[in-house]
Amino acid sequence: MIKKKRIPRPFLKWVGGKTQLLPSLLEMIPERTGAYHEPFVGGGALFFELAPKQATLSDLNQELIDCYQAIRDSVDEVIEILKTHRYEKEYFYQVRAVDPWQLSPTERAARMIYLNRAGFNGLYRVNSKGQFNVPFGRYTNPTLCDEPNLKACSKRLQGVALRCEPFEAVLTRAKRGDLVYFDPPYIPVSNTAYFTAYEKSGFGMDRQERLAQVFDELAERGVFVVLSNADVEWMWSRYEEHHIRPIKASRNVNSKADKRGPVGELIVTGFKPPSASAVQE
């Protein structure tokens, strides 16, 4: 008997998505928290799993936030447009070449979901001009339109605040007892591993340091702040005053199959997590 996948689940595949890390993340999160805040929302796996009563999802990627808004407010229209797309290589590149900002919000959302589902490894990557440049993927029978899940996602997004803004903006609204989850573009573990061009300005070490400062401030306020990132020396040194849990995750973004596999990641909390025995302090 084939077990059905739970819904809602992320309607976008996202590099570094946290679906497989959910068990580890959930062990680290207190049972009772206030409002939920997630900058760098990406696929939103933790949000869809927790189903918080009050939430703000944000990202600096305007097209991503618009896509979430279209699913929240106009999911039936997005579904109907998405059904018109087809899994063909030439067609994929035709759709990819379209300027998304010349489309309506629902057409733009359907295009984003289609390219995400039909493109290589579900990547979202743009070039220096902000143009989506992921190549056509090779799948046997990809699901371009998962109607039940899209409708379930729309239902869960009702009442959720969606913002296009830098991650620092969370400082203006996160209060003691709230839960903030940061899942930023990861620090590269090698010179060739930097695959974070999800928005054209990139995310260098200066932004990683600024994020660490925001993390520190939130922790001092009594906010339940959680962050995931690569298992690299800088992380251990910069977050040494907090609680760090090393984990392994399978990543498939490398173009060479023999280079894919489990990689080291860290979950950092600004508070003592319930599963403290699994945390190195």
N, C-alpha and C positions, 0 to 999 in steps of 0.2 A: 504493500500500500504506500503510495507516494504522499509524503507529508506536505501539506500546503504551507507556503511561506506566509508568515504573519503580515498583516497590513494594518495600518499604513507603514510603509517602509520608504526610504528615499526614492524619489521619482527620477533623480539624476544620479548617474554613476560619477564618482568624484575621486580624483587621485588622493590617496591618503584617507579615504572615507573610513569611518569608524565602526561600521557594522560588525566586523570581526572582533573589535576591541571592546564591544559593549559589555560583556561579562566583567572584564577588568575594571572598566570605568564605573559600572554600577556598584561594584564592591567598594569603591572609594568615595561614593557620594552619600551624604547623610539622608536618612529617611524623610526628614521634614526640612523643607527649605522654603524660602519666599519665592519671589518672582524669578523667572529663568531668563538669562541673557546669553546669547551666543553670537559674538562677532565671528567673522570667518565662517559663516554658516555652512558653506559648501553643500553637501548632500543632506545635512541635518539629521544624521542617524540617531544621535543621542536625544535630540528634541523629539523625534517621532516615537522613540522608545519611552521616554519619560512622560510624555503627554502632560506637560505642566498647565495649570489653570491660567497662569498669567505669564506671557513670554514676549520677548523682543528678539527678533532675529535680524542680524545686520551683516553687511559686507561692503567692501569698496567696489565690488563688481556690480555696476548698475543693471546690466542685462540679467544677471542672476537674480537680483532682488525683484526686478520686473517680472521674471518668470514665476517666482513664488507668489507674487501678487496676482498674476493672471490665474494661477491654479487656485488660489484662495477665492477669488471673486468671480471668475468666468470659466470654471473648469469644463463645463459642457461644450462651450465654444472651442476651447483649446483641443479637446478630444476630437471634435468633428474635423478640425483642420489637420490634426496629427494623423488621422486616418487616411488623408489624401496623399501622404508621403509614402514613398516606396524604397525598398532596399535595393538600389541599383547604383553601381559605381559612377557612371556618367551623371546620373540624376543627383547623387550626393554632392558632386563638385559644383553642379549648377546651383544647388541650394546654398552651399557654402559660400559661393561668390556673391550672393545677394547681400546688399547692405541692410543689416537688421533694423537700422533706425529709419528706414523707409517703409517699414511694415507696421501694422497695427500691433498693440500690445499682445493680443492673443496669437496673432500670426508669428510674432517674434518669439513668444514662449514655445509654440509648437516647433518652430525651427530649431530652437536651442535644444529641446528634448530630442528631436529627430537626429541632429548632428551628434549629440551625446551618445545616443543609442547605436547609431550606425558607424560612428567614427572609431578609430583605433584605440582600444583599451578604455574607452569611455573617458578620454582625456578632455579637459577644457584648457586650451592654450591659445594665446594670441601673440602676434608678432609686435614689433616696435610701433606699428601703426594702429594697433588695437584690433587687427583683423584675425578672426579665427583661422587657424592654419593646421589643424589636425587632419591627417590623411584618412582615407576610407578604411574601415575595419574589415576583417575577414571573419565572418560568422556563418554558421549553418542556417539558422533560422531565428534572427534576433527579434525580440519583442519591441516593436517601435511604439506601440500604444497599449499600455497596461491600464485599461479603463477602470477596473475595480480599484486598483491601487491609487490612481490619480484622484478618483472621487473620495477615497478614504483620506488621502492627504489633504484635499480641499476641506473636508469636514474638520480635520484636526487643526488646520490653519485658521479656522474662524476665530476672530477676536485677537489674533496674534499681530503685534506691531512689526512692521517690516521697514527697515531703514537702510539707505545707502549712505554709509558714513565710515570714517576711520575708526579703528578699534578703540582709540582713546575716549570716544564719546560715551562709552559705558560708564566712565567715571561720573558722568552727570546724573545718572539715574540708579545705579546699583546701590542698594542699602544693606545694612547689617542683616544677615540671615538670608539674603538673596543668593542664588547660585549663578556663577559666571563660568562658562566653559570656553576656553581659548583653544582653537585647533588651527594655528597659523601655518603658513607655508614652512616646511621643515628646514632646519639647518642642513646643508648638504654634508653627507658623510665622506664625499670625495669630490675632486674637481669636476667630475663628469656626472655627478648625481643631482645637480641643481635643476629640478623640474618644477619650478614654481611660478611660471609665467602665466598665471591665471588672470592677471591683470597687468597691463603693460608697464607699470612703474616698477615691478619687481618688489622683492622684500629682502633687503640686505641685512647685515649684522647691526647696522645702526637702528633698524626697526626692531630687530630682536631685542636689543638692549632697552629700547623704549617700551617694548611690551613687558619686559621684566620689571621695569619701574612701575608700570601700571599694575602688574600682578602684586608687587610689594605693597602698593598703596591700598589696593582692595583688601588684601589680607589684613593689613593693619586696621581697617575699618570694621572687621568682623564679617566680611563677605566670604561665603564659601566659594573660593576661586580654585579652578582646576585647569590644568594646561597639559597638552600632549605635544611632544616634539621628538626629534631624533636623539638617540643615545650617543651623544658626543661629549667630549671633555668639557667644553664651554658650558653646557647645560648643568653638569654636576657642580662646577665651580660657581656659576652665577646663582643657582638656586639652592646652594648648600644649606641655607637657613630654613628651608622648607622641607616637606616630606616628598621623597622621590621613590617611585616604584619602577624598576626596569621590567620590560615585557618584550615578547617576541611577536612580530606580526608578519604576515606574508604579503609582499608587495610585488605587483606584476607590471610595473611601468617600464622596466628595461626592455629594449627592443630584442635583446638576445635572451632566449628562453633559459639558457644555462646560467644566466646571471640573476635570475629571479629566485625568490625564496624568502625564508624568514630573515627579518632584519631587526636590529635592536631599536626599541622606542622607549620613551619615558613618559610616565604620568606623574605630574607634580601637583601637590595640593598645598594650599596655604593654611591648612588646618590638619589636625590629626584625624586621619580617615578611620572609618569603622574597622577596616581590615588592616590595622596598623602592623600586624605581624608580618605582612608581605612587603612592608615598606622599609627602605634603607634610609636612616636618618643621619 
